[in-house]
């Protein structure tokens, strides 16, 4: 291996590192503007992959090999500064295009991400093609698979550092500042070794300018202030689960997560309704379980009752820190503050609860849908006393339900009905759904007076029980009793939430799916048979990895670090499969990708049986972790091998082979993630959702067999 080749490999790994860290940080920033469901996340990632594929295509037109190294160093060095500029652009341009507080939809997300992400993604895609061409010329052989593997290793390293250090301890600009220093230092050294002293000098000069900008300004606070006009920011906490911001506006304290208002100090109605509607249903509540929502001020309201124990569960430690600082909430003999996933907590809890207040986010993502399924309510009921009361809430319907809102509310009520005899919906600031095996009472203020509990809003002066019960009866009369039950492996509640969200923008649920199929289909059918196998491998790899992560969360509970571990294993498998396939398969043939796709097809068909086994057998937690790690590793090894073999067999110019294969790999990954999470899982459930993956693999198999018939 030559010294120059060693330097190039290091630069390729650096590209993978920058791309992954920047992608995660920018995705988190984008979610402060757009609703964070799988559809929006999928569109942002799909746009990222589309633009990167475009960059890979454009990279084939950079022909001059004599200045290839200088071009690489200039483009790589620019990636040190573009992420910081992108975050600034993202926030400053938002003031021009969007009004603060307005809900943004699909078209807004697509066009805005297309505009903001173009510089970084196009340059990173161009670099992949340039690296592939340069490394192949240096070694006088096709090295596209090696470039793919090295980039995957860089992404794996980025995932490791991001998940262990950056996302836990540093803010957005602190993380990007660390990345900038790393990229400038490495690129400057590579430039000096390449005798490109002008490039290294310019890099250092630009770095000094950015260094001055960073050290003389609180950039994190400055960009947040743009989203909160006429408010004073008092606190910012960038957690792995979301960006928490506390503002003050004319004496009122406001609490936000990803720019969405969680609570205000003056929202007495929500604070009291969310507690007292449920608490008065029990004659003598002793043990109370609260799942999320401490920031609304619920704890002082619960303490108006003679409770002996309050267990508060929240997966985000940042929310608990806010409650301690601004609401003076602290652990005590009565109150236990617990940082954990609710499902993981309930599986091990021994306390029996009289009242459960569920203030978790609505089932607008598959992750949060877990808390509104029959499996969750069945687990919860095992931790309840015989006359316990459970309360969940949905956005207020204001006495009228459109078709999508009716479907969602009906699904939740029907799912609760599978475990509880009585259901009562009380409309207030939100629609509060009460469930119990004991009789439920709509005379809220009457019972409060009997218990001599004093409230500011929920009392007989402001509240009329007759009107509340009339509105409740009207709401419940609109429910559909024939809806499907929401289950872990068949998340119809999530599908209903997506449809409700899309209804705000007058967009059909099926329009995005049609656009995805038409767009990807156009490039898929124009591709060669070998590149069709690359598309299929990207589609299968990403969709199966995502499905395994979703099923893992259902079985094991949500663990933030698990997502990072899954990704690192996946990228490691891509690297191993791409680099070392020749140790297993001595000689590549034109039909070899078809054989590997057949294995993926078999793997895809087998997975539903594995999921059924997990539903039937209660495996130890360590066994679940090991099995899922092995499953992720298997699909990543196969995907990496198919990419490397297909590019190895290519007959065109290196830059054309690299750009076509890389672009189709990214396109397949984007299509797989979007179609699986937004359509296939909600409609078909986990066990049948891979039908799309199986179809793409089978179709690609047929094309390969047609174009490369077996020699006799």
C-alpha positions as CSV (number, residue, x, y, z in Angstrom):
1,X,0.0,0.0,0.0
2,X,1.5,3.3,-1.1
3,X,1.7,6.3,1.3
4,X,-0.6,8.3,-1.0
5,X,-3.1,5.4,-1.0
6,X,-3.0,5.3,2.8
7,X,-3.7,9.1,3.0
8,X,-6.7,8.7,0.6
9,X,-8.2,5.9,2.7
10,X,-8.0,8.1,5.8
11,X,-9.8,10.9,3.9
12,X,-12.6,8.4,2.8
13,X,-13.1,7.4,6.4
14,X,-13.3,11.0,7.4
15,X,-16.0,11.6,4.8
16,X,-18.2,8.8,6.3
17,X,-17.6,10.3,9.8
18,X,-18.6,13.9,8.7
19,X,-21.6,12.7,6.7
20,X,-23.1,10.7,9.6
21,X,-22.6,13.1,12.4
22,X,-23.8,16.0,10.3
23,X,-26.9,14.0,9.2
24,X,-28.0,13.3,12.7
25,X,-27.4,16.8,14.0
26,X,-29.2,18.4,11.0
27,X,-32.1,16.0,11.3
28,X,-32.6,17.0,14.9
29,X,-32.5,20.7,13.9
30,X,-35.1,20.1,11.1
31,X,-37.4,18.4,13.6
32,X,-37.6,21.7,15.5
33,X,-39.6,23.0,12.5
34,X,-41.5,20.0,11.3
35,X,-43.7,17.5,13.1
36,X,-41.5,14.6,14.0
37,X,-43.5,11.7,12.6
38,X,-41.9,9.0,10.5
39,X,-43.3,10.5,7.3
40,X,-41.4,13.8,7.9
41,X,-38.3,12.0,9.0
42,X,-38.5,9.8,6.0
43,X,-38.8,12.8,3.6
44,X,-35.8,14.6,5.2
45,X,-33.7,11.4,4.9
46,X,-35.0,10.7,1.4
47,X,-34.1,14.2,0.3
48,X,-30.6,13.7,1.8
49,X,-30.1,10.5,-0.1
50,X,-31.5,11.9,-3.3
51,X,-29.2,14.9,-3.2
52,X,-26.2,12.8,-2.3
53,X,-27.0,10.5,-5.2
54,X,-27.2,13.6,-7.4
55,X,-23.8,14.6,-6.2
56,X,-22.4,11.2,-7.0
57,X,-23.8,11.6,-10.5
58,X,-22.2,15.0,-11.0
59,X,-18.9,13.7,-9.7
60,X,-18.4,11.7,-12.9
61,X,-18.0,14.9,-14.9
62,X,-14.9,16.0,-12.9
63,X,-12.5,14.6,-15.5
64,X,-9.1,16.1,-14.8
65,X,-7.0,13.5,-13.0
66,X,-4.0,15.7,-12.7
67,X,-5.8,18.0,-10.3
68,X,-8.0,15.3,-8.8
69,X,-6.2,15.3,-5.4
70,X,-6.5,19.1,-5.1
71,X,-10.2,18.9,-6.0
72,X,-10.7,16.3,-3.3
73,X,-8.9,18.4,-0.7
74,X,-10.9,21.5,-1.5
75,X,-14.3,19.7,-1.4
76,X,-13.4,17.7,1.8
77,X,-12.1,20.9,3.5
78,X,-15.4,22.7,2.6
79,X,-17.3,20.1,4.5
80,X,-15.7,21.4,7.7
81,X,-17.6,24.7,7.4
82,X,-20.8,23.8,5.5
83,X,-22.5,22.1,8.4
84,X,-22.3,25.2,10.6
85,X,-23.5,27.4,7.7
86,X,-26.3,24.9,7.0
87,X,-27.7,25.2,10.6
88,X,-27.5,29.0,10.4
89,X,-29.2,28.9,7.0
90,X,-31.8,26.6,8.3
91,X,-32.8,28.9,11.1
92,X,-32.4,32.3,9.4
93,X,-34.2,31.4,6.2
94,X,-37.1,29.9,8.2
95,X,-38.0,33.5,9.3
96,X,-38.3,34.4,5.6
97,X,-40.3,31.4,4.5
98,X,-42.3,30.4,7.5
99,X,-44.4,32.1,10.3
100,X,-43.4,31.0,13.8
101,X,-46.1,28.8,15.3
102,X,-47.6,27.6,12.0
103,X,-47.8,23.8,11.4
104,X,-45.6,22.9,8.4
105,X,-46.5,20.1,6.1
106,X,-45.0,17.7,3.6
107,X,-44.4,20.1,0.7
108,X,-42.8,22.6,3.1
109,X,-40.5,19.9,4.4
110,X,-39.5,18.7,1.0
111,X,-38.7,22.0,-0.7
112,X,-37.0,23.5,2.4
113,X,-34.8,20.4,2.9
114,X,-34.0,20.4,-0.8
115,X,-32.8,24.0,-0.5
116,X,-30.9,23.8,2.7
117,X,-29.2,20.4,2.3
118,X,-28.1,20.8,-1.3
119,X,-24.5,22.1,-0.7
120,X,-23.5,19.5,1.8
121,X,-25.1,16.5,0.2
122,X,-24.1,17.2,-3.3
123,X,-20.4,17.7,-2.3
124,X,-20.3,14.5,-0.2
125,X,-21.8,12.6,-3.1
126,X,-19.3,14.0,-5.6
127,X,-16.5,13.0,-3.2
128,X,-17.6,9.4,-3.2
129,X,-17.3,9.2,-7.0
130,X,-13.9,11.1,-6.9
131,X,-12.6,8.8,-4.2
132,X,-13.7,5.7,-6.2
133,X,-12.1,7.0,-9.4
134,X,-8.8,8.1,-7.8
135,X,-8.3,5.0,-5.7
136,X,-9.1,2.7,-8.7
137,X,-6.5,4.6,-10.9
138,X,-3.9,4.5,-8.1
139,X,-4.3,0.7,-7.7
140,X,-5.1,0.0,-11.4
141,X,-8.2,-2.0,-10.4
142,X,-11.8,-1.4,-9.5
143,X,-11.9,-0.2,-5.8
144,X,-15.5,1.0,-5.6
145,X,-16.4,-1.7,-3.1
146,X,-13.4,-0.7,-0.9
147,X,-14.5,2.9,-0.9
148,X,-18.0,1.9,0.1
149,X,-16.6,-0.1,2.9
150,X,-14.3,2.6,4.2
151,X,-17.1,5.2,4.1
152,X,-19.2,2.8,6.1
153,X,-16.3,2.4,8.7
154,X,-16.3,6.2,9.0
155,X,-20.0,6.3,9.5
156,X,-19.7,3.6,12.2
157,X,-17.0,5.7,13.9
158,X,-19.2,8.8,13.7
159,X,-22.1,6.9,15.2
160,X,-19.9,5.7,18.1
161,X,-18.6,9.1,19.0
162,X,-22.0,10.8,18.4
163,X,-23.9,8.3,20.6
164,X,-21.3,8.2,23.4
165,X,-20.1,11.8,23.6
166,X,-21.5,14.5,21.3
167,X,-25.3,14.1,21.6
168,X,-25.1,13.6,25.4
169,X,-22.7,16.4,26.4
170,X,-22.5,19.0,23.6
171,X,-24.9,21.4,22.0
172,X,-25.5,21.6,18.2
173,X,-22.8,24.2,17.5
174,X,-20.4,22.7,20.1
175,X,-20.6,19.3,18.2
176,X,-20.2,21.0,14.8
177,X,-17.2,23.0,16.2
178,X,-15.5,19.8,17.2
179,X,-16.2,18.3,13.8
180,X,-14.8,21.5,12.1
181,X,-11.6,21.3,14.1
182,X,-11.1,17.6,13.2
183,X,-11.8,18.1,9.5
184,X,-9.6,21.2,9.2
185,X,-6.7,19.6,11.0
186,X,-6.8,16.4,9.0
187,X,-7.4,18.1,5.6
188,X,-4.6,20.6,6.3
189,X,-2.2,17.8,7.1
190,X,-3.2,15.9,3.9
191,X,-2.8,19.1,1.9
192,X,0.7,19.7,3.2
193,X,1.7,16.1,2.4
194,X,0.3,16.6,-1.0
195,X,2.3,19.9,-1.3
196,X,-0.9,21.8,-1.7
197,X,0.2,24.6,0.7
198,X,-2.2,27.2,-0.7
199,X,-5.2,24.9,0.1
200,X,-3.9,24.3,3.7
201,X,-3.3,28.1,4.2
202,X,-6.8,29.0,3.0
203,X,-8.4,26.3,5.2
204,X,-6.6,27.6,8.3
205,X,-7.6,31.2,7.4
206,X,-11.3,30.3,7.0
207,X,-11.0,28.3,10.2
208,X,-9.8,31.4,12.1
209,X,-12.8,33.4,10.8
210,X,-15.2,30.7,11.9
211,X,-13.4,30.4,15.2
212,X,-13.9,34.1,15.8
213,X,-17.6,33.8,14.9
214,X,-18.1,30.9,17.3
215,X,-16.1,32.3,20.2
216,X,-17.6,35.8,20.1
217,X,-21.3,34.6,19.8
218,X,-23.6,32.3,21.6
219,X,-24.8,30.7,18.3
220,X,-27.0,28.1,20.0
221,X,-29.0,30.8,21.8
222,X,-29.0,33.1,18.8
223,X,-30.6,30.6,16.5
224,X,-33.2,29.5,19.1
225,X,-34.3,33.2,19.6
226,X,-35.4,33.3,16.0
227,X,-38.1,30.7,16.8
228,X,-39.4,32.6,19.8
229,X,-40.1,36.2,18.9
230,X,-41.0,38.5,21.7
231,X,-39.9,35.9,24.3
232,X,-36.9,35.8,26.5
233,X,-35.0,32.4,26.5
234,X,-34.2,31.4,30.0
235,X,-33.0,27.8,29.4
236,X,-31.9,25.5,26.6
237,X,-31.3,21.8,27.1
238,X,-30.3,19.8,24.0
239,X,-31.1,16.2,25.0
240,X,-30.9,13.1,22.7
241,X,-34.7,13.0,22.9
242,X,-35.4,16.6,21.8
243,X,-34.4,20.2,22.3
244,X,-36.0,21.7,25.4
245,X,-36.4,25.4,25.7
246,X,-37.9,27.6,28.5
247,X,-39.0,31.1,27.7
248,X,-40.5,34.0,29.6
249,X,-43.1,36.2,28.0
250,X,-44.6,39.0,30.2
251,X,-44.1,36.9,33.3
252,X,-45.5,33.7,31.8
253,X,-43.1,30.8,31.7
254,X,-43.4,28.6,28.6
255,X,-41.9,25.1,28.1
256,X,-41.1,23.9,24.6
257,X,-39.8,20.6,23.1
258,X,-38.6,20.9,19.5
259,X,-40.5,24.2,19.2
260,X,-43.8,22.6,20.3
261,X,-45.4,24.1,23.3
262,X,-45.6,21.5,26.1
263,X,-47.0,23.7,28.9
264,X,-47.2,27.2,30.2
265,X,-47.3,28.4,33.8
266,X,-50.7,30.0,33.2
267,X,-52.5,27.0,31.7
268,X,-54.6,26.3,34.8
269,X,-57.3,24.5,32.8
270,X,-55.0,21.8,31.4
271,X,-53.2,21.3,34.7
272,X,-56.4,20.7,36.6
273,X,-58.5,18.8,34.0
274,X,-55.6,16.3,33.3
275,X,-55.5,15.4,37.0
276,X,-59.0,15.8,38.6
277,X,-61.1,14.2,35.9
278,X,-59.4,10.9,36.7
279,X,-58.6,11.4,40.4
280,X,-62.2,12.0,41.6
281,X,-63.2,8.6,40.0
282,X,-61.5,6.7,42.8
283,X,-62.8,6.8,46.4
284,X,-59.4,6.7,48.1
285,X,-56.4,6.9,45.7
286,X,-53.3,5.8,47.5
287,X,-50.8,5.0,44.7
288,X,-50.6,7.1,41.6
289,X,-48.6,6.4,38.4
290,X,-47.8,9.3,36.1
291,X,-46.3,8.6,32.7
292,X,-44.7,11.8,31.4
293,X,-46.1,15.3,31.6
294,X,-44.7,16.5,34.9
295,X,-44.0,19.9,33.2
296,X,-47.7,20.8,33.2
297,X,-47.7,21.1,37.0
298,X,-49.7,17.9,37.6
299,X,-47.8,16.8,40.8
300,X,-49.2,19.6,43.1
301,X,-52.7,18.8,41.9
302,X,-52.3,15.1,42.7
303,X,-51.0,16.1,46.2
304,X,-54.4,17.7,46.9
305,X,-55.5,14.1,47.5
306,X,-54.3,12.0,50.5
307,X,-52.0,9.8,48.3
308,X,-49.2,7.8,49.8
309,X,-47.1,7.3,46.7
310,X,-46.6,9.0,43.3
311,X,-44.3,7.3,40.8
312,X,-43.4,9.6,37.9
313,X,-41.8,8.0,34.8
314,X,-40.0,9.8,32.0
315,X,-37.6,8.6,29.4
316,X,-36.1,12.1,29.0
317,X,-34.0,13.2,32.0
318,X,-34.0,16.7,30.6
319,X,-37.8,17.1,31.4
320,X,-37.2,16.0,35.0
321,X,-34.3,18.6,35.3
322,X,-36.7,21.3,34.1
323,X,-39.3,20.3,36.6
324,X,-36.8,20.4,39.4
325,X,-35.5,23.8,38.4
326,X,-38.7,25.7,37.4
327,X,-41.5,23.8,39.3
328,X,-39.6,23.1,42.5
329,X,-40.4,19.4,42.1
330,X,-38.1,17.0,44.0
331,X,-38.0,13.4,44.9
332,X,-39.5,12.8,48.4
333,X,-41.1,10.1,50.5
334,X,-44.2,10.5,48.4
335,X,-42.8,11.4,45.0
336,X,-40.4,9.1,43.1
337,X,-38.8,10.6,39.9
338,X,-37.8,7.7,37.6
339,X,-35.9,7.9,34.3
340,X,-37.0,4.9,32.3
341,X,-39.0,3.7,29.4
342,X,-42.6,3.1,30.7
343,X,-42.9,-0.4,29.3
344,X,-39.5,-1.5,30.7
345,X,-40.6,0.0,34.1
346,X,-44.0,-1.7,34.1
347,X,-42.5,-5.1,33.3
348,X,-40.4,-5.0,36.5
349,X,-42.7,-2.9,38.8
350,X,-44.3,-4.5,41.9
351,X,-46.6,-1.6,43.0
352,X,-50.3,-1.8,42.4
353,X,-51.7,1.6,41.3
354,X,-55.1,3.2,41.9
355,X,-54.8,5.9,39.3
356,X,-52.7,6.1,36.2
357,X,-52.3,9.4,34.3
358,X,-50.8,8.9,30.8
359,X,-49.5,12.1,29.4
360,X,-47.2,10.6,26.8
361,X,-47.0,11.9,23.2
362,X,-49.8,10.9,21.0
363,X,-49.4,7.8,18.7
364,X,-48.1,9.9,15.8
365,X,-45.0,7.7,15.6
366,X,-44.5,4.0,15.8
367,X,-42.4,4.4,18.9
368,X,-45.2,6.2,20.8
369,X,-47.9,4.0,19.4
370,X,-46.5,1.3,21.7
371,X,-48.2,3.0,24.6
372,X,-51.7,2.8,23.1
373,X,-51.9,-0.8,22.2
374,X,-53.8,-3.8,23.7
375,X,-50.5,-5.3,24.8
376,X,-49.6,-2.1,26.7
377,X,-53.0,-1.9,28.4
378,X,-52.8,-5.6,29.3
379,X,-49.4,-5.1,30.9
380,X,-50.6,-2.0,32.7
381,X,-53.7,-3.7,34.1
382,X,-51.5,-6.2,35.8
383,X,-50.1,-3.3,37.9
384,X,-53.6,-2.0,38.9
385,X,-55.9,-2.5,41.8
386,X,-59.4,-3.8,41.0
387,X,-61.1,-0.4,40.9
388,X,-58.2,1.5,39.3
389,X,-58.7,4.3,36.8
390,X,-56.6,5.0,33.7
391,X,-56.6,8.3,31.9
392,X,-55.2,9.2,28.5
393,X,-55.8,12.3,26.4
394,X,-56.0,13.3,22.7
395,X,-56.2,16.7,21.1
396,X,-59.5,18.4,21.6
397,X,-62.2,17.7,19.0
398,X,-64.2,20.8,19.9
399,X,-67.5,18.8,19.8
400,X,-67.0,17.8,16.2
401,X,-65.0,14.9,14.8
402,X,-63.8,14.8,11.2
403,X,-63.4,11.3,9.7
404,X,-59.7,11.0,10.7
405,X,-60.2,12.2,14.2
406,X,-63.2,9.9,14.7
407,X,-61.2,6.9,13.5
408,X,-58.3,7.7,15.9
409,X,-60.5,8.2,18.9
410,X,-62.6,5.1,18.1
411,X,-59.5,3.0,17.7
412,X,-58.2,4.1,21.2
413,X,-61.5,3.6,22.8
414,X,-62.0,0.2,21.3
415,X,-58.5,-0.8,22.3
416,X,-59.1,0.3,25.9
417,X,-62.4,-1.6,25.9
418,X,-60.5,-4.9,25.4
419,X,-59.1,-4.6,29.0
420,X,-61.6,-2.3,30.8
421,X,-65.4,-2.6,31.2
422,X,-66.2,1.1,31.2
423,X,-65.0,3.9,29.0
424,X,-65.8,7.6,29.4
425,X,-64.6,10.5,27.3
426,X,-64.7,13.9,28.9
427,X,-64.0,16.8,26.5
428,X,-62.1,19.7,27.9
429,X,-58.9,21.5,26.9
430,X,-58.1,18.0,25.5
431,X,-60.3,14.9,25.1
432,X,-59.7,12.9,28.2
433,X,-60.4,9.2,27.8
434,X,-61.1,7.4,31.2
435,X,-61.1,3.6,31.5
436,X,-61.9,1.4,34.5
437,X,-63.7,-1.7,35.6
438,X,-65.4,0.4,38.1
439,X,-68.3,2.9,37.3
440,X,-67.1,6.3,35.9
441,X,-68.7,9.6,36.9
442,X,-69.2,12.8,34.9
443,X,-70.2,14.9,37.9
444,X,-66.7,16.3,38.4
445,X,-67.5,19.4,40.4
446,X,-70.0,17.7,42.6
447,X,-67.5,15.1,43.7
448,X,-64.8,17.7,44.2
449,X,-67.1,19.6,46.6
450,X,-67.8,16.4,48.5
451,X,-64.0,15.8,48.8
452,X,-63.5,19.5,49.7
453,X,-60.8,20.0,47.0
454,X,-60.2,23.6,46.0
455,X,-59.3,24.4,42.4
456,X,-58.9,27.6,40.4
457,X,-60.8,26.5,37.3
458,X,-62.3,23.0,37.7
459,X,-65.0,24.0,40.2
460,X,-68.7,24.8,40.2
461,X,-68.2,28.5,39.4
462,X,-66.6,27.9,36.0
463,X,-67.5,24.3,35.3
464,X,-71.0,22.9,34.6
465,X,-71.3,19.1,35.1
466,X,-74.5,18.9,33.0
467,X,-72.9,20.6,30.0
468,X,-69.8,18.4,30.4
469,X,-71.9,15.2,30.4
470,X,-73.9,16.4,27.4
471,X,-70.8,17.1,25.4
472,X,-69.4,13.7,26.5
473,X,-72.5,11.9,25.3
474,X,-72.4,13.7,22.0
475,X,-68.7,12.8,21.5
476,X,-69.1,9.1,22.4
477,X,-72.1,8.8,20.1
478,X,-69.9,9.6,17.1
479,X,-67.5,6.7,17.8
480,X,-67.3,3.8,15.4
481,X,-67.4,0.4,17.3
482,X,-66.3,-1.6,14.2
483,X,-62.7,-0.3,14.0
484,X,-59.6,-2.5,14.3
485,X,-57.8,-2.9,17.6
486,X,-54.5,-1.1,18.0
487,X,-51.7,-3.7,18.5
488,X,-48.0,-3.7,18.8
489,X,-47.6,-5.7,15.7
490,X,-50.5,-4.1,13.8
491,X,-50.3,-0.3,14.7
492,X,-53.5,1.0,13.3
493,X,-53.5,3.8,15.8
494,X,-50.3,5.2,14.2
495,X,-51.8,5.0,10.8
496,X,-54.9,6.9,12.0
497,X,-52.6,9.6,13.5
498,X,-50.7,10.0,10.2
499,X,-54.0,10.3,8.3
500,X,-55.3,12.9,10.8
501,X,-52.1,14.9,10.5
502,X,-52.2,14.8,6.7
503,X,-55.9,16.0,6.7
504,X,-54.7,19.3,8.1
505,X,-52.9,19.9,4.7
506,X,-55.6,18.4,2.5
507,X,-53.2,15.7,1.3
508,X,-54.4,12.2,0.6
509,X,-52.6,9.5,2.6
510,X,-51.7,7.7,-0.6
511,X,-50.2,10.6,-2.6
512,X,-46.7,10.4,-1.0
513,X,-46.7,6.6,-1.7
514,X,-47.6,7.1,-5.3
515,X,-44.9,9.8,-5.8
516,X,-42.3,7.5,-4.1
517,X,-43.2,4.6,-6.4
518,X,-43.2,6.6,-9.6
519,X,-39.9,8.4,-8.8
520,X,-38.0,5.4,-7.7
521,X,-39.6,3.2,-10.4
522,X,-38.3,5.6,-13.1
523,X,-34.7,5.2,-12.1
524,X,-35.1,1.5,-11.2
525,X,-36.3,0.4,-14.6
526,X,-33.7,2.5,-16.4
527,X,-30.9,0.8,-14.4
528,X,-28.9,-2.3,-15.5
529,X,-29.7,-5.6,-13.9
530,X,-26.7,-5.4,-11.7
531,X,-27.7,-2.0,-10.4
532,X,-31.2,-3.2,-9.9
533,X,-29.7,-5.7,-7.4
534,X,-27.9,-2.8,-5.7
535,X,-31.2,-0.9,-5.4
536,X,-32.9,-4.1,-4.0
537,X,-30.0,-4.5,-1.5
538,X,-30.4,-0.9,-0.3
539,X,-34.2,-1.3,-0.1
540,X,-34.0,-4.6,1.8
541,X,-31.1,-3.6,4.1
542,X,-32.7,-0.3,5.3
543,X,-36.3,-1.6,5.6
544,X,-35.2,-4.7,7.5
545,X,-32.9,-2.8,9.8
546,X,-35.7,-0.3,10.5
547,X,-38.2,-3.1,11.1
548,X,-35.8,-4.9,13.5
549,X,-35.3,-1.7,15.5
550,X,-39.1,-1.2,15.8
551,X,-39.8,-4.8,16.8
552,X,-36.9,-4.6,19.3
553,X,-38.5,-1.5,20.9
554,X,-41.8,-3.4,21.3
555,X,-40.2,-6.4,22.8
556,X,-37.4,-4.8,24.9
557,X,-38.7,-1.2,25.5
558,X,-37.2,2.0,24.1
559,X,-33.5,2.4,24.8
560,X,-32.0,5.4,23.0
561,X,-28.6,3.9,22.8
562,X,-30.0,0.8,21.1
563,X,-30.7,2.7,17.9
564,X,-27.1,3.9,17.8
565,X,-25.8,0.3,18.4
566,X,-28.0,-1.1,15.7
567,X,-26.7,1.5,13.2
568,X,-23.1,0.9,14.1
569,X,-23.5,-2.9,13.7
570,X,-25.3,-2.3,10.3
571,X,-22.5,-0.1,9.0
572,X,-19.9,-2.5,10.3
573,X,-21.6,-5.3,8.5
574,X,-21.7,-3.3,5.3
575,X,-18.0,-2.7,5.6
576,X,-17.2,-6.3,6.3
577,X,-19.4,-7.6,3.5
578,X,-18.1,-5.1,1.0
579,X,-14.4,-5.7,1.8
580,X,-14.2,-9.4,2.5
581,X,-16.7,-11.1,0.2
582,X,-13.9,-12.5,-1.9
583,X,-12.6,-14.5,1.1
584,X,-15.9,-16.5,1.0
585,X,-16.6,-16.4,-2.7
586,X,-13.4,-16.8,-4.8
587,X,-14.7,-15.6,-8.1
588,X,-17.6,-13.3,-8.9
589,X,-20.1,-14.2,-11.7
590,X,-22.8,-12.1,-13.2
591,X,-25.4,-14.2,-11.4
592,X,-23.8,-14.0,-8.0
593,X,-25.8,-10.9,-6.9
594,X,-28.9,-13.0,-7.8
595,X,-27.9,-15.8,-5.5
596,X,-27.3,-13.3,-2.6
597,X,-30.6,-11.6,-3.3
598,X,-32.2,-15.0,-3.1
599,X,-30.7,-15.4,0.4
600,X,-32.1,-12.0,1.4
601,X,-35.5,-13.1,0.0
602,X,-35.4,-16.2,2.1
603,X,-34.3,-14.1,5.1
604,X,-37.2,-11.7,4.5
605,X,-39.7,-14.6,4.4
606,X,-38.3,-16.2,7.5
607,X,-38.4,-13.0,9.7
608,X,-42.2,-13.1,10.3
609,X,-41.7,-16.6,11.8
610,X,-39.0,-15.2,14.1
611,X,-41.4,-12.4,15.2
612,X,-44.2,-15.0,15.9
613,X,-41.7,-17.0,18.0
614,X,-40.9,-13.9,20.1
615,X,-44.6,-13.3,20.7
616,X,-45.1,-16.9,21.8
617,X,-42.0,-17.4,23.9
618,X,-40.8,-15.0,26.7
619,X,-37.1,-14.8,26.0
620,X,-34.6,-13.4,28.5
621,X,-33.5,-9.8,27.7
622,X,-29.9,-10.8,26.9
623,X,-31.2,-13.4,24.4
624,X,-33.4,-10.7,22.6
625,X,-30.4,-8.4,22.3
626,X,-28.1,-11.1,20.9
627,X,-30.6,-12.4,18.4
628,X,-31.5,-8.9,17.1
629,X,-27.8,-8.0,16.8
630,X,-27.2,-11.1,14.7
631,X,-30.2,-10.4,12.5
632,X,-28.9,-6.9,11.8
633,X,-25.4,-8.2,11.1
634,X,-26.7,-10.8,8.6
635,X,-28.7,-8.3,6.5
636,X,-25.9,-5.8,6.5
637,X,-23.3,-8.3,5.4
638,X,-25.4,-9.4,2.5
639,X,-26.2,-5.8,1.5
640,X,-22.5,-4.8,1.6
641,X,-21.5,-7.8,-0.4
642,X,-24.1,-7.2,-3.2
643,X,-22.9,-3.6,-3.6
644,X,-19.3,-4.5,-3.8
645,X,-19.8,-7.5,-6.2
646,X,-22.2,-5.5,-8.5
647,X,-19.7,-2.7,-8.9
648,X,-16.8,-5.2,-9.3
649,X,-18.7,-6.7,-12.3
650,X,-19.4,-3.4,-13.9
651,X,-17.9,-2.8,-17.4
652,X,-18.2,1.0,-17.7
653,X,-15.8,3.8,-16.7
654,X,-15.2,3.7,-12.9
655,X,-16.8,7.1,-12.2
656,X,-20.0,6.0,-14.0
657,X,-20.2,2.6,-12.2
658,X,-19.6,4.3,-8.8
659,X,-22.1,7.1,-9.3
660,X,-24.8,4.9,-10.7
661,X,-24.5,2.2,-8.0
662,X,-24.1,4.6,-5.1
663,X,-27.1,6.7,-6.3
664,X,-29.4,3.6,-6.7
665,X,-28.2,2.2,-3.3
666,X,-29.2,5.5,-1.6
667,X,-32.5,5.7,-3.6
668,X,-33.4,2.1,-2.6
669,X,-32.6,2.9,1.0
670,X,-34.8,6.0,1.0
671,X,-37.7,4.2,-0.6
672,X,-37.4,1.2,1.7
673,X,-37.5,3.4,4.9
674,X,-40.4,5.5,3.7
675,X,-42.7,2.8,2.4
676,X,-42.1,0.5,5.3
677,X,-42.6,2.9,8.2
678,X,-45.4,5.0,6.7
679,X,-47.4,2.4,4.8
680,X,-46.5,-1.2,5.1
681,X,-46.2,-1.5,8.9
682,X,-49.4,0.5,9.7
683,X,-51.5,-1.3,7.0
684,X,-50.0,-4.9,7.2
685,X,-48.5,-5.0,10.6
686,X,-44.9,-6.0,11.5
687,X,-45.2,-9.6,10.4
688,X,-46.4,-8.9,6.8
689,X,-44.8,-5.5,6.2
690,X,-41.8,-7.0,4.5
691,X,-44.0,-8.0,1.5
692,X,-42.7,-4.9,-0.3
693,X,-39.1,-5.9,0.4
694,X,-39.7,-9.5,-0.8
695,X,-41.3,-8.1,-4.0
696,X,-38.4,-5.8,-4.8
697,X,-35.9,-8.7,-4.3
698,X,-37.9,-11.1,-6.4
699,X,-38.3,-8.6,-9.2
700,X,-34.6,-7.8,-9.2
701,X,-33.9,-11.6,-9.3
702,X,-36.0,-12.0,-12.4
703,X,-34.2,-9.1,-14.2
704,X,-30.8,-10.6,-13.4
705,X,-31.8,-14.1,-14.6
706,X,-33.3,-12.5,-17.8
707,X,-30.2,-10.4,-18.6
708,X,-27.7,-13.1,-17.5
709,X,-29.0,-16.5,-18.5
710,X,-27.2,-19.5,-17.2
711,X,-24.5,-20.7,-19.5
712,X,-24.9,-24.3,-20.7
